[in-house]
Amino acid sequence: MSSPVLSEKSFAEWNAGFQGEAMTLKGAINKSLILFLTMLAPAAWIWWYMGDMETAAVSGIMGYFWGSMIIGFILSLIISFKQTLAPYLAPVYAVSQGIFLGLISMVFESFFHGIVFQAVTITLLIFAGMLLAYKTGLLRATPMFKKIMFFAIMGVMLFYLVVNLMLVFGATPFYMGNGWLSIGISALIAGVAAFQLINTFDLIDQGAQMGAPKYMEWYSAFGLLVNIIWLYLEILRLLAKLQSRN
């Protein structure tokens, strides 16, 4: 399992008798860059459009927030279960998440000046570091590594579920605070998201070696984007907790 959406099963589901154009590693990288830029454009636009929190309140920030989040969630489910639609829906998903991330980043920036630049920089550095570690063989997606990451992600997903249920029923989870235990858990989750990049890179490599269909380039890029978004949000949350203690 490489991310909440990309897994070995995803690549194993296509027909072994496939005779069309096959995906390539270069193609998957190019599609990833396209999706990343597609996400950045609306993120920058929504921040410019909203301007500041006072303007955002008048401009209906919550409508954009919930709309982009719900659309992104629905699209991620569709793409995950119907990979053939990835070439058409992945760019739309990137746009919706660009708006979502732009709004989230603007809110955090209004409380902690400079936090977005720090979070983006750290995310890119972690991505580059993990890619270098994977390419040099320093970190490998061994069967044991995959098993550990699988259970780690399942634990994180369960933790997210418990936290959200507590919020729904009016309870305030300690995770929302800035205590050292909360900070430690955020750091652990960010670490899980970071190390999952190794599995993501490995699965994209495997897909190219197996000659998976061309549309899997878009699906691979989508899975990588989900992983990066998850990592960025967790780093943003972690930095906010640390800065709130100052």
Secondary structure, 3 states (H helix, E strand, C coil): CCCCCCCHHHHHCCCCCCCCCECCHHHHHHHHHHHHHHHHHHHHHHHHHHCCHHHHHHHCHHHHHHHHHHHHHHHHHHHHHCHHHHHHHHHHHHHHHHHHHHHHHHHHHHHCCCHHHHHHHHHHHHHHHHHHHHHCCCCCCCHHHHHHHHHHHHHHHHHHHHHHHHHHCCCCCHHHCCCHHHHHHHHHHHHHHHHHHHHHHHHHHHHHHHCCECHHHHHHHHHHHHHHHHHHHHHHHHHHHHHCCC
